Amino acid sequence: MGKGECDIWLPDEEARSIGAEVSRKALEVIADAGRPVYDLKKHRGVDVKSVAREIVREIGTIVGLEFSLKGVDKLFDKVMKRVPLIRTVLSEEELESLEEDKYICFVAVHPKNYRKISERAGAIAVTAREELELDHTPLVLVRNDLCLDENEFGVLVLHSSEVVQSRPEFDVEVLVGEDMKPTMIKLARFIASTVATRTGHLKFPYVMVKESLLVEEGEFRVRVKFTDSGAE
């Protein structure tokens, strides 16, 4: 397993593949239960200006405003001189209550690209506001997503009324053998991020890893516990 900057654990491709499979299974259960699961718009080439362009394109299309993608790059450079890097990412619990009329832009990236995009989330948000002449700054949330390759990113733009601000009404349980438990525990936060983004939640669900003697070596089982109805 590799480590990123500041000793932050990053999953290698084998671990990421396992986490992606767990995430997909959980999302399938959630969708089958009739809960919203969104498709991200995927784009190739992970660089900050590309992300800014796609955020502008998505919001502009939704609200019917004119925009110039050619001008976004220059505007972003100007904004970067004014908006400092975000070096501390707020936890989900620390996010303030959303304004009623605001757009939430989820930017999903491979874990290896999280830092370089998240540090510029503020500049991306201000660029979108100024290019589209919005009366508010959209919220740009960069999320780890285990289902994306390293050279792509996903965008999901929702109105604040479509985003669930409370703790998700479900928990994800992963049953594993002793061999997979350490890796799965490390993957839990990444799985939570992937599921939260694709279900339009501001906060992460609880992902609990439980050891089971009934699970074969190298295998795992995924269960989703719906806390609001008791359904599974």
N, C-alpha and C positions, 0 to 999 in steps of 0.2 A: 504494500500500500504506500502511496506517495504522500508527501506532506507539502503544503503550500507555504506561502509566506507566513511568518509569525507562528510557525508550528501548527497551523490550522490543517486538520486532516482532510485530505481530498481523496475521494474514491478512485481507484484505478479502474480500468475499463471492465474488468471482471466484476468488481463490486458494483460499479454503476449499472451494469446489465442486470444484476440481481435486484438492485433497488428499483430499476425501471419496471421489471416484471411485477414486483410487489405493488408498485404504484398503479400499474395498469389493471391488475386484478381488483384492487380496492375501488378504482374508478368504475369498473364494470358493475360491481355490486351496487355502488351508489346510484349509477344510472338506471339499473334494473329496478331500484326502489322508487324510481320516479323523481329523483332529485336532479337539479340542474348540473350538467357536466358540459363544459364549453370546449370547443375546438380552438386551439391557438392558430393564428396565421403565422406560418413559419417562413423565415427568410434566411438566405445563405449569406455568409460573410459577416462575422461578428466584429464590428467596429462602432464606436460611439456615434459617429455621424450617421451611419446607416440606421441605427436605432432611433435617433432623433427624427430622421426623415419619415420613418414608418409611423412613429407616434403622431407627427403632424398630419400625415396622410389619413390615418384612421380617424382622428378627432375631426379633421376638416371634412371628411366624407360624411361622418355621422351628423354633424351640425350644419352641413351645407355651406361652409365658408370657403372662400377662395384662398389658395395657398400656392407658393412657389417652391417646389422641391430643390430647384437650382440655387435658390437663395438661402436655404436652410443651413448649408455648410458655412457660409460667411457669417450668418447670424449666430450660429453656434460658437464660432471662434470669438466673436465679440462678447457673447454672454460668458464664455469661459474666463475672460479677463476680470469679470465682475463677481462671478459666483464661485466661492471657494469649493474645493473638493470636500465631499462628505466622507470624513474619515471614521465616523462612528455611526453605524447603522442602528436605528431604533429597533427594539424588540417589538413584536406584535402587540404586546400589552401596553407599550408606551405610545402607540400611535393615537393621536387625538381623534375625537369624534369627527366624522366627515361632515362637511357642509352639505346642505341638501342639494344644491345644484353644482355638482363638481364631477369631473371625469376621473376615473381611476384607471391608470395604465399599468397593467401587469406586463413586465418584461421578463420572460423566462429565458434562462441561459444555462449552459453546461457549467457545472461547479468551477471549472478552471477559469471561466470568464467572468465569474461573479464580481470579483473585486474591481476590475478595471471598468465595468459598466456601472456598478453601484456607486462608485465614488463620483460619478458624473451625472447621477440621477437628477440632482437639482438643476444643473445646467440644461439638461434635456427638457425638464419641465418648463423652465423659463423660456427656452427657445420656442416651444410649442405655444406658450401664451402670447409671446410677442409676434410670432409669425402669423398666428390666427387672430390676433387682437382680441383675445378673450378677456373677460372681466374678472377672471380668477385664474390661478395657477393650478393646472391639473396635478394630481398626485401620481408620481411615477414610482412604482414599487418593483425593484429588481428581485427576482426570485431564482433560487437554484431549481433546476428541473432535470431530473434523471432521465427523462425520455427524449432529450435533445442531444444531438451530436455536438462535438466541440466547435464545428465550423458553422453552426446555425443558431438562430434565436427565434423566440416566439413572442407574439404581441397579442394581448387581449385588452381591449378598451371597453369599459362598462361605465354606465352612469352610476352615480353613488347610490341611487335607489335600487340598483340591481345587485349591489355588493352587500354581503352579509357581514355586519360589523361585529357581531357577538361570536363567541367561541362556537365552532362547528357543532352541529347537532349529532355528530357521530364520532366514534373513536375507531382507530384501526389497530387490530391485534395481529401480530405475526407470530405464529408458532414455529419453532425451529428446534433442531437437535443441538447438542452441546457444541458440535463442530462449527456451526454457523452463527452462534449467539453473539460472539464479540463483534463480528463484522456487521451484523444486522443492527446491533445497538448503535454503532457508529453511523449507520445509514438512516436511522430513524428520523433525524432532523431534516435530512434531504427528502425523504419520502413525504414527510408532513408538508414541506414547502411545495412539492410537486402536486400533491392532492389539493392543497388549499388554493393554489393558483387556478387549477383547472375546474374548481367548483365555485370560484368567485367569492372566496372567503378572505377577509382581511386578516383574521387570526388563524393560527395553525391548529389542526386537530391533534389530539393526543395519539401518538403511535407507541404502542406497548409491545415489547418483544418478550415472549414467554417461551421458556424451554419446555419441551414435551418429549416424553419417552416414546410416544406414538409416531413421531416424525422421523423418517429415515434419514440417514446421513446424506448431506448435500441437498435435502429437500426442505420445503417450508409450506405452510398453509396460511392463508390470509382470511381474516374475518373482519367484518365491519359491524360495530355495535351502534345502533341508532339510539341515542340517549333520550330523544324526545318521545319515542313511541315504543321502545323496547324491541323493535323489529331487527332482524339480522339478515 
